[in-house]
Structure formats: structure tokens, C-alpha cells
Amino acid sequence: MTSARAQRGAAVEAAALVHLREAGLTLLARNVRFKGGELDLVMRDGDTTVFVEVRYRADARFGGGAASVDLRKRRKVVLAAQLYLQRHPALAKQPCRFDVVDASGMPVQLTWLRGAFRLEDCGFA
């Protein structure tokens, strides 16, 4: 049985995927899991591989979904992206970007933050 929270998360992620596709991005992978991290969406934007973290908060009083992507979470996403690129070496030769889709409130409002963080922001060079 799937929890209400998991169902809501899946619905928000699906809405984010539709939003990004409408903006011209192409889906490469969804919910890719590695030990220590997960990639919600892996997309292509032209020649750029985009690693997308989708975050939802029903109540934005303490910051929206994007505010929950702290340093620890960014590092997990970066490490998962590195593992993904190791499995797909042709993509490793292309530019990449880390985006966040902030989903907040009811009804859900989506805010796409392109280039939300960089490797340098996470302590990686």
C-alpha cells in the first residue's frame, strides 16, 4: 500500500515532469536510485543534461520546497549525478546542470529554478 505522502510526492513529480516537457526538456530517466542518493528526474535541455530535484511543501511559511534543498541534500544529488554519469559516459562529455522544481501550497504552484546550485556550492571543484 502506498502512503498518502508517497502518492502526493508522485503526483507533484508528475506535474513537474509535464511542466518541464512543456518547456522543451526531454526525459532521460526518472527516480534513479543509488546507495546514498536518488535523482528525481534526469532531463535533456538541448545538449545539457539536467538533474532535477523536485521538492514539495504544503506550507511555505518555513520556506518553500527549494528551501529544503540544503547542503546535505545538494551533495547527495551531486554524488548521485556523478554515479549516473559514470553509467552513461557519453553524457559525461556534455554540460550538466542542477535544477530544482519548488512545489508549494494547495493547489500546488510550481517554480522551476534553473541552475539552482553548482558543484562549487556543494564543496566540489
DSSP file (Angstrom, degrees, kcal/mol; ACC not computed):
  #  RESIDUE AA STRUCTURE BP1 BP2  ACC     N-H-->O    O-->H-N    N-H-->O    O-->H-N    TCO  KAPPA ALPHA  PHI   PSI    X-CA   Y-CA   Z-CA
    1    1 A M              0   0    0      0, 0.0     2,-0.4     0, 0.0     0, 0.0   0.000 360.0 360.0 360.0 136.5    0.0    0.0    0.0
    2    2 A T        -     0   0    0      1,-0.1     2,-0.0     2,-0.0     0, 0.0  -0.750 360.0-122.9 -93.1 134.7    1.3    3.4   -0.9
    3    3 A S     >  -     0   0    0     -2,-0.4     4,-2.4     1,-0.1     5,-0.2  -0.283  20.7-114.5 -71.5 160.2    1.1    6.2    1.7
    4    4 A A  H  > S+     0   0    0      1,-0.2     4,-2.5     2,-0.2     5,-0.2   0.876 118.7  53.9 -61.2 -37.2   -0.7    9.4    1.1
    5    5 A R  H  > S+     0   0    0      2,-0.2     4,-2.5     1,-0.2    -1,-0.2   0.917 108.8  47.4 -64.2 -43.1    2.6   11.2    1.3
    6    6 A A  H  > S+     0   0    0      2,-0.2     4,-2.4     1,-0.2    -2,-0.2   0.891 112.3  50.2 -65.8 -39.0    4.2    9.0   -1.4
    7    7 A Q  H  X S+     0   0    0     -4,-2.4     4,-2.2     2,-0.2    -2,-0.2   0.918 111.6  47.7 -64.4 -43.0    1.1    9.4   -3.6
    8    8 A R  H  X S+     0   0    0     -4,-2.5     4,-2.5     2,-0.2    -2,-0.2   0.915 111.8  50.9 -63.6 -42.8    1.3   13.2   -3.2
    9    9 A G  H  X S+     0   0    0     -4,-2.5     4,-2.5     1,-0.2    -2,-0.2   0.906 110.5  48.5 -60.9 -42.6    5.0   13.1   -4.0
   10   10 A A  H  X S+     0   0    0     -4,-2.4     4,-2.3     2,-0.2    -1,-0.2   0.889 111.9  49.6 -65.1 -39.0    4.4   11.1   -7.1
   11   11 A A  H  X S+     0   0    0     -4,-2.2     4,-2.1     2,-0.2    -2,-0.2   0.899 111.9  47.7 -67.3 -40.0    1.7   13.5   -8.3
   12   12 A V  H  X S+     0   0    0     -4,-2.5     4,-2.4     2,-0.2    -2,-0.2   0.913 112.0  49.7 -66.3 -42.3    3.9   16.5   -7.7
   13   13 A E  H  X S+     0   0    0     -4,-2.5     4,-2.4     1,-0.2    -2,-0.2   0.899 110.0  51.0 -63.4 -40.1    6.8   14.9   -9.6
   14   14 A A  H  X S+     0   0    0     -4,-2.3     4,-2.2     2,-0.2    -1,-0.2   0.904 110.2  49.6 -63.2 -41.0    4.5   14.0  -12.5
   15   15 A A  H  X S+     0   0    0     -4,-2.1     4,-2.4     2,-0.2    -2,-0.2   0.897 110.3  50.6 -64.4 -39.9    3.3   17.6  -12.6
   16   16 A A  H  X S+     0   0    0     -4,-2.4     4,-2.5     2,-0.2    -2,-0.2   0.907 108.7  52.2 -63.5 -41.1    6.9   18.8  -12.6
   17   17 A L  H  X S+     0   0    0     -4,-2.4     4,-2.6     2,-0.2     5,-0.2   0.924 109.9  48.0 -61.4 -45.2    7.7   16.5  -15.4
   18   18 A V  H  X S+     0   0    0     -4,-2.2     4,-2.6     1,-0.2    -1,-0.2   0.933 111.5  51.3 -59.8 -45.8    4.8   17.8  -17.5
   19   19 A H  H  X S+     0   0    0     -4,-2.4     4,-1.0     1,-0.2    -2,-0.2   0.913 112.7  44.7 -58.0 -45.7    5.9   21.4  -16.8
   20   20 A L  H  <>S+     0   0    0     -4,-2.5     5,-2.2     2,-0.2    -1,-0.2   0.882 112.1  51.7 -69.9 -38.4    9.5   20.7  -17.9
   21   21 A R  H ><5S+     0   0    0     -4,-2.6     3,-1.9     1,-0.2    -2,-0.2   0.910 106.8  53.8 -63.4 -41.0    8.4   18.8  -21.0
   22   22 A E  H 3<5S+     0   0    0     -4,-2.6    -1,-0.2     1,-0.3    -2,-0.2   0.788 104.3  56.6 -63.4 -26.0    6.2   21.7  -22.0
   23   23 A A  T 3<5S-     0   0    0     -4,-1.0    -1,-0.3    -3,-0.2    -2,-0.2   0.432 129.4 -97.6 -84.3   0.2    9.3   23.9  -21.7
   24   24 A G  T < 5S+     0   0    0     -3,-1.9    22,-0.3     1,-0.3    -3,-0.2   0.464  77.7 136.4 102.3   2.0   11.0   21.7  -24.2
   25   25 A L      < -     0   0    0     -5,-2.2     2,-0.4    20,-0.1    -1,-0.3  -0.487  44.1-138.7 -81.2 155.5   13.1   19.3  -22.0
   26   26 A T  E     -A   44   0A   0     18,-2.1    18,-2.4    -2,-0.1     2,-0.3  -0.939  16.7-119.7-116.5 135.7   13.2   15.6  -22.7
   27   27 A L  E     +A   43   0A   0     -2,-0.4    16,-0.2    16,-0.2     3,-0.1  -0.581  33.3 167.9 -76.3 129.5   13.1   12.9  -20.1
   28   28 A L  E     -     0   0A   0     14,-3.4     2,-0.3     1,-0.4    15,-0.2   0.736  68.0 -11.7-102.9 -40.5   16.1   10.6  -19.9
   29   29 A A  E     -A   42   0A   0     13,-1.9    13,-2.8     3,-0.0    -1,-0.4  -0.989  55.2-150.1-159.8 158.6   15.3    8.9  -16.6
   30   30 A R  E    S-A   41   0A   0     -2,-0.3    11,-0.2    11,-0.2    10,-0.2  -0.999  73.7  -1.0-138.5 136.4   13.1    9.1  -13.5
   31   31 A N  E    S-     0   0A   0      9,-2.6     2,-0.6    -2,-0.4     9,-0.2   0.928  72.0-177.4  52.5  55.8   13.6    8.0   -9.9
   32   32 A V  E     -A   39   0A   0      7,-2.0     7,-2.7    -3,-0.1     2,-0.4  -0.760  10.3-155.8 -86.8 120.4   17.2    6.7  -10.4
   33   33 A R  E     +A   38   0A   0     -2,-0.6     2,-0.3     5,-0.2     5,-0.2  -0.814  19.3 168.8-106.9 137.8   18.4    5.3   -7.1
   34   34 A F  E >   -A   37   0A   0      3,-3.1     3,-2.3    -2,-0.4     2,-0.4  -0.918  51.9 -79.5-132.3 160.5   21.9    4.8   -5.9
   35   35 A K  T 3  S+     0   0    0     -2,-0.3     3,-0.0     1,-0.3    -2,-0.0  -0.484 121.7  10.7 -60.0 120.0   23.3    4.0   -2.5
   36   36 A G  T 3  S+     0   0    0     -2,-0.4     2,-0.3     1,-0.1    -1,-0.3   0.444 128.9  34.7  91.3  -0.4   23.1    7.3   -0.6
   37   37 A G  E <   -A   34   0A   0     -3,-2.3    -3,-3.1    42,-0.1     2,-0.3  -0.985  55.0-148.3-175.1 164.2   21.1    9.2   -3.1
   38   38 A E  E     -A   33   0A   0     -2,-0.3     2,-0.6    -5,-0.2    -5,-0.2  -0.992  13.5-141.8-142.3 146.7   18.3    9.5   -5.7
   39   39 A L  E     -A   32   0A   0     -7,-2.7    -7,-2.0    -2,-0.3    -8,-0.3  -0.956   9.1-163.4-108.5 119.3   17.7   11.5   -8.8
   40   40 A D  E    S+     0   0A   0     -2,-0.6    -9,-2.6    12,-0.5     2,-0.4   0.973  75.1   0.7 -65.6 -54.3   14.1   12.5   -9.2
   41   41 A L  E     -AB  30  52A   0     11,-1.7    11,-3.0   -11,-0.2     2,-0.5  -0.999  55.7-162.7-138.1 138.5   14.4   13.4  -12.9
   42   42 A V  E     +AB  29  51A   0    -13,-2.8   -14,-3.4    -2,-0.4   -13,-1.9  -0.991  29.3 170.9-118.4 121.3   17.2   13.4  -15.4
   43   43 A M  E     -AB  27  50A   0      7,-3.0     7,-3.3    -2,-0.5     2,-0.4  -0.771  31.2-126.9-127.5 165.9   16.3   15.5  -18.4
   44   44 A R  E     -AB  26  49A   0    -18,-2.4   -18,-2.1    -2,-0.3     2,-0.4  -0.971  16.1-176.6-115.1 134.1   17.9   16.9  -21.6
   45   45 A D  E >  S- B   0  48A   0      3,-2.7     3,-1.7    -2,-0.4     2,-0.5  -0.858  71.3 -57.1-126.5  93.1   17.8   20.6  -22.4
   46   46 A G  T 3  S-     0   0    0     -2,-0.4   -20,-0.1   -22,-0.3   -22,-0.0  -0.604 121.5 -19.5  67.4-122.2   19.5   20.9  -25.7
   47   47 A D  T 3  S+     0   0    0     -2,-0.5     2,-0.4    -3,-0.1    -1,-0.3   0.318 119.4 100.9 -97.2   8.6   22.9   19.4  -25.2
   48   48 A T  E <   -B   45   0A   0     -3,-1.7    -3,-2.7    46,-0.1     2,-0.5  -0.802  66.1-140.3-100.5 131.6   22.8   19.8  -21.4
   49   49 A T  E     -Bc  44  96A   0     46,-2.6    48,-2.2    -2,-0.4     2,-0.5  -0.778  23.1-157.5 -84.5 128.8   22.0   17.0  -19.0
   50   50 A V  E     -Bc  43  97A   0     -7,-3.3    -7,-3.0    -2,-0.5     2,-0.6  -0.942  10.9-158.0-117.4 122.5   19.8   18.4  -16.3
   51   51 A F  E     -Bc  42  98A   0     46,-2.8    48,-2.3    -2,-0.5     2,-0.5  -0.889  19.9-161.1 -98.3 117.5   19.5   16.7  -12.9
   52   52 A V  E     -Bc  41  99A   0    -11,-3.0   -11,-1.7    -2,-0.6     2,-0.5  -0.882  12.9-163.1-111.9 124.2   16.2   17.9  -11.4
   53   53 A E  E     - c   0 100A   0     46,-2.3    48,-2.6    -2,-0.5     2,-0.6  -0.918  11.5-156.7-100.5 124.3   15.3   17.7   -7.7
   54   54 A V  E     - c   0 101A   0     -2,-0.5     2,-0.4    46,-0.2    48,-0.2  -0.907  14.5-178.6-105.4 122.4   11.5   18.0   -7.1
   55   55 A R  E     - c   0 102A   0     46,-2.5    48,-3.3    -2,-0.6     2,-0.4  -0.978   6.7-165.8-128.3 133.3   10.6   19.3   -3.6
   56   56 A Y  E     + c   0 103A   0     -2,-0.4     2,-0.4    46,-0.2    48,-0.2  -0.942  11.2 173.2-120.2 137.4    7.1   19.8   -2.2
   57   57 A R  E     - c   0 104A   0     46,-2.2    48,-1.8    -2,-0.4     8,-0.2  -0.965  19.9-157.4-138.2 125.4    6.0   21.7    0.9
   58   58 A A  S    S+     0   0    0     -2,-0.4     2,-0.5    46,-0.2    48,-0.1   0.853  89.1  42.3 -67.2 -33.9    2.3   22.2    1.6
   59   59 A D    >   -     0   0    0     46,-0.1     3,-0.6     4,-0.1    -1,-0.2  -0.961  64.0-169.3-120.5 117.7    3.0   25.2    3.8
   60   60 A A  G >   +     0   0    0     -2,-0.5     3,-2.0     1,-0.2     4,-0.1   0.294  59.6 106.4 -90.2  10.6    5.7   27.7    2.6
   61   61 A R  G 3  S+     0   0    0      1,-0.3    -1,-0.2     2,-0.1     3,-0.1   0.837  88.1  40.1 -58.3 -31.8    5.8   29.5    6.0
   62   62 A F  G <  S-     0   0    0     -3,-0.6    -1,-0.3     1,-0.4    -2,-0.1   0.058 139.0 -67.2-103.7  24.5    9.2   27.9    6.7
   63   63 A G    <   -     0   0    0     -3,-2.0    -1,-0.4    -6,-0.0    -4,-0.1   0.035  59.9 -90.9 101.2 147.0   10.4   28.3    3.1
   64   64 A G    >>  -     0   0    0     -4,-0.1     3,-0.7    -3,-0.1     4,-0.6   0.071  57.7 -72.8 -75.5-166.9    9.1   26.5    0.0
   65   65 A G  G >4 S+     0   0    0    -10,-0.3     3,-1.2     1,-0.2     4,-0.2   0.857 130.7  59.4 -59.1 -36.8   10.3   23.2   -1.4
   66   66 A A  G >4 S+     0   0    0      1,-0.3     3,-1.7     2,-0.2    -1,-0.2   0.839  95.9  62.4 -63.3 -32.5   13.5   24.8   -2.6
   67   67 A A  G <4 S+     0   0    0     -3,-0.7    -1,-0.3     1,-0.3    -2,-0.2   0.738  95.8  61.5 -65.6 -20.9   14.5   25.9    0.9
   68   68 A S  G << S+     0   0    0     -3,-1.2     2,-1.7    -4,-0.6    -1,-0.3   0.520  78.2  91.3 -83.8  -4.2   14.6   22.2    1.9
   69   69 A V    <   +     0   0    0     -3,-1.7    -1,-0.2    -4,-0.2    -3,-0.0  -0.608  65.1 169.0 -89.9  77.9   17.4   21.5   -0.6
   70   70 A D     >  -     0   0    0     -2,-1.7     4,-2.9     1,-0.1     5,-0.2  -0.118  52.6 -84.1 -82.8-177.7   20.1   22.2    1.9
   71   71 A L  H  > S+     0   0    0      1,-0.2     4,-2.5     2,-0.2     5,-0.2   0.892 128.6  52.6 -57.2 -43.0   23.8   21.5    1.5
   72   72 A R  H  > S+     0   0    0      1,-0.2     4,-1.8     2,-0.2    -1,-0.2   0.925 112.7  44.3 -60.1 -45.5   23.4   17.8    2.6
   73   73 A K  H  > S+     0   0    0      2,-0.2     4,-2.3     1,-0.2    -2,-0.2   0.903 111.4  53.2 -67.6 -41.7   20.7   17.2    0.0
   74   74 A R  H  X S+     0   0    0     -4,-2.9     4,-2.6     1,-0.2    -2,-0.2   0.918 108.2  51.2 -59.9 -42.6   22.7   19.0   -2.7
   75   75 A R  H  X S+     0   0    0     -4,-2.5     4,-2.6    -5,-0.2    -1,-0.2   0.899 108.6  51.3 -61.8 -40.4   25.7   16.8   -2.0
   76   76 A K  H  X S+     0   0    0     -4,-1.8     4,-2.3     2,-0.2    -1,-0.2   0.909 111.1  48.0 -62.6 -41.3   23.5   13.7   -2.3
   77   77 A V  H  X S+     0   0    0     -4,-2.3     4,-2.5     2,-0.2    -2,-0.2   0.920 111.8  49.6 -65.4 -43.2   22.2   14.9   -5.6
   78   78 A V  H  X S+     0   0    0     -4,-2.6     4,-2.4     2,-0.2    -2,-0.2   0.926 111.8  48.0 -62.5 -44.8   25.7   15.7   -6.9
   79   79 A L  H  X S+     0   0    0     -4,-2.6     4,-2.0     1,-0.2    -1,-0.2   0.906 112.5  48.7 -64.2 -40.5   27.0   12.3   -5.9
   80   80 A A  H  X S+     0   0    0     -4,-2.3     4,-2.4     2,-0.2    -1,-0.2   0.894 110.3  52.3 -65.0 -38.6   24.1   10.5   -7.5
   81   81 A A  H  X S+     0   0    0     -4,-2.5     4,-2.6     2,-0.2    -2,-0.2   0.903 107.4  52.0 -63.3 -40.8   24.6   12.6  -10.7
   82   82 A Q  H  X S+     0   0    0     -4,-2.4     4,-1.7     1,-0.2    -1,-0.2   0.908 110.8  47.6 -62.4 -40.9   28.3   11.5  -10.7
   83   83 A L  H  X S+     0   0    0     -4,-2.0     4,-1.5     2,-0.2    -2,-0.2   0.893 110.8  51.9 -66.2 -39.2   27.3    7.9  -10.5
   84   84 A Y  H  X S+     0   0    0     -4,-2.4     4,-1.1     1,-0.2     3,-0.2   0.927 109.6  49.2 -61.3 -44.8   24.7    8.3  -13.2
   85   85 A L  H  < S+     0   0    0     -4,-2.6     7,-0.4     1,-0.2    -1,-0.2   0.822 105.6  57.4 -67.1 -30.7   27.3    9.9  -15.5
   86   86 A Q  H  < S+     0   0    0     -4,-1.7    -1,-0.2     1,-0.2    -2,-0.2   0.872 109.2  45.9 -64.8 -35.4   29.7    7.0  -14.8
   87   87 A R  H  < S+     0   0    0     -4,-1.5    -1,-0.2     1,-0.3    -2,-0.2   0.688 120.7  40.2 -78.3 -18.7   27.0    4.6  -16.1
   88   88 A H    >X  +     0   0    0     -4,-1.1     3,-1.4    -5,-0.1     4,-1.0  -0.625  69.5 171.9-128.8  71.8   26.3    6.9  -19.1
   89   89 A P  H 3> S+     0   0    0      0, 0.0     4,-0.6     0, 0.0     3,-0.2   0.756  73.3  63.7 -60.2 -27.4   29.8    8.0  -20.2
   90   90 A A  H >4 S+     0   0    0      1,-0.2     3,-0.7     2,-0.2     4,-0.1   0.869 103.8  49.2 -64.0 -33.6   28.6    9.7  -23.4
   91   91 A L  H X4 S+     0   0    0     -3,-1.4     3,-1.8     1,-0.2    -1,-0.2   0.771  97.0  70.2 -73.9 -25.5   26.6   12.1  -21.3
   92   92 A A  H 3< S+     0   0    0     -4,-1.0    -1,-0.2    -7,-0.4    -2,-0.2   0.714  92.7  58.5 -65.7 -19.2   29.6   12.9  -19.1
   93   93 A K  T << S+     0   0    0     -3,-0.7    -1,-0.3    -4,-0.6    -2,-0.2   0.526  97.9  76.2 -86.5  -6.2   31.2   14.7  -22.0
   94   94 A Q  S <  S-     0   0    0     -3,-1.8   -46,-0.1    -4,-0.1    -3,-0.0  -0.619  94.2 -91.4-101.6 160.8   28.3   17.1  -22.2
   95   95 A P        -     0   0    0      0, 0.0   -46,-2.6     0, 0.0     2,-0.3  -0.336  43.7-160.6 -64.6 153.9   27.5   20.1  -20.0
   96   96 A C  E     -c   49   0A   0    -48,-0.2     2,-0.3    -4,-0.1   -46,-0.2  -0.935   8.2-166.5-135.5 162.9   25.2   19.4  -17.0
   97   97 A R  E     -c   50   0A   0    -48,-2.2   -46,-2.8    -2,-0.3     2,-0.6  -0.980  17.8-134.2-146.8 152.2   23.1   21.5  -14.7
   98   98 A F  E     +cD  51 117A   0     19,-0.6    19,-1.2    -2,-0.3    18,-1.2  -0.951  30.1 177.9-114.7 114.9   21.3   21.1  -11.4
   99   99 A D  E     -c   52   0A   0    -48,-2.3   -46,-2.3    -2,-0.6     2,-0.4  -0.753  15.7-152.3-112.0 159.2   17.7   22.4  -11.3
  100  100 A V  E     -cD  53 113A   0     13,-1.8    13,-3.3    -2,-0.3     2,-0.7  -0.998   4.6-153.8-128.8 135.4   15.1   22.4   -8.5
  101  101 A V  E     -cD  54 112A   0    -48,-2.6   -46,-2.5    -2,-0.4     2,-0.6  -0.952  16.5-154.4-106.4 113.6   11.3   22.4   -9.1
  102  102 A D  E     -cD  55 111A   0      9,-3.0     9,-2.2    -2,-0.7     2,-0.5  -0.786  10.9-172.0 -89.8 117.6    9.8   24.0   -6.0
  103  103 A A  E     +cD  56 110A   0    -48,-3.3   -46,-2.2    -2,-0.6     2,-0.3  -0.959  15.5 165.8-114.1 121.1    6.3   22.8   -5.5
  104  104 A S  E   > +cD  57 109A   0      5,-2.1     5,-2.5    -2,-0.5   -46,-0.2  -0.959  29.4   1.8-137.9 151.6    4.4   24.6   -2.7
  105  105 A G  T   5S-     0   0    0    -48,-1.8   -46,-0.1    -2,-0.3   -48,-0.1   0.043  83.1 -47.9  78.5-178.6    0.9   25.1   -1.4
  106  106 A M  T   5S+     0   0    0      1,-0.2     2,-0.2   -48,-0.1    -1,-0.1  -0.961 129.1  34.6-137.9 117.9   -2.6   23.8   -2.3
  107  107 A P  T   5S-     0   0    0      0, 0.0    -1,-0.2     0, 0.0     2,-0.1   0.584 117.5-108.6 -66.3 158.8   -3.3   23.9   -5.1
  108  108 A V  T   5 -     0   0    0     -2,-0.2     2,-0.5    -5,-0.1    -3,-0.2  -0.353  31.3-161.2 -66.3 131.0    0.3   23.2   -6.0
  109  109 A Q  E   < -D  104   0A   0     -5,-2.5    -5,-2.1    -2,-0.1     2,-0.4  -0.962   9.8-148.4-111.0 129.1    2.3   26.0   -7.5
  110  110 A L  E     -D  103   0A   0     -2,-0.5     2,-0.4    -7,-0.2    -7,-0.2  -0.829  14.1-175.9-102.3 134.5    5.4   25.0   -9.4
  111  111 A T  E     -D  102   0A   0     -9,-2.2    -9,-3.0    -2,-0.4     2,-0.6  -0.982  14.8-150.3-127.6 119.2    8.5   27.2   -9.6
  112  112 A W  E     -D  101   0A   0     -2,-0.4     2,-0.8   -11,-0.2   -11,-0.2  -0.801   6.7-164.2 -93.6 119.2   11.4   26.0  -11.8
  113  113 A L  E >   -D  100   0A   0    -13,-3.3   -13,-1.8    -2,-0.6     3,-0.9  -0.852   9.9-155.8-105.6  96.5   14.8   27.1  -10.6
  114  114 A R  E 3  S+     0   0A   0     -2,-0.8   -15,-0.1     1,-0.3    -2,-0.0  -0.520  79.8   6.8 -72.3 135.3   17.2   26.6  -13.5
  115  115 A G  E 3  S+     0   0A   0     -2,-0.2    -1,-0.3     1,-0.1   -16,-0.2   0.913  78.9 169.3  60.4  43.2   20.8   26.2  -12.3
  116  116 A A  E <   -     0   0A   0    -18,-1.2     2,-0.3    -3,-0.9   -17,-0.2   0.804  64.6  -0.1 -61.3 -31.5   19.6   26.2   -8.7
  117  117 A F  E     -D   98   0A   0    -19,-1.2   -19,-0.6   -43,-0.0     2,-0.3  -0.981  65.6-144.5-153.2 164.1   23.1   25.1   -7.5
  118  118 A R    >>  -     0   0    0     -2,-0.3     3,-0.8   -21,-0.1     4,-0.6  -0.791  35.7-103.0-124.9 166.5   26.5   24.3   -8.8
  119  119 A L  G >4>S+     0   0    0     -2,-0.3     5,-2.2     1,-0.3     3,-1.6   0.894 121.2  58.3 -54.9 -40.8   29.2   21.8   -7.9
  120  120 A E  G >45S+     0   0    0      1,-0.3     3,-1.1     3,-0.2    -1,-0.3   0.810  98.1  59.8 -62.2 -30.5   31.2   24.6   -6.2
  121  121 A D  G <45S+     0   0    0     -3,-0.8    -1,-0.3     1,-0.2    -2,-0.2   0.680 105.8  49.4 -70.1 -17.1   28.2   25.3   -3.9
  122  122 A C  G <<5S-     0   0    0     -3,-1.6    -1,-0.2    -4,-0.6    -2,-0.2   0.309 124.4 -96.6-106.5   6.1   28.5   21.8   -2.6
  123  123 A G  T < 5S+     0   0    0     -3,-1.1     2,-0.3     1,-0.3    -3,-0.2   0.607  87.4 122.6  87.4  11.6   32.2   21.8   -1.8
  124  124 A F      <       0   0    0     -5,-2.2    -1,-0.3    -6,-0.2    -2,-0.2  -0.809 360.0 360.0-104.5 148.6   33.1   20.1   -5.1
  125  125 A A              0   0    0     -2,-0.3    -5,-0.1    -3,-0.1    -1,-0.1   0.426 360.0 360.0-100.9 360.0   35.5   21.6   -7.6
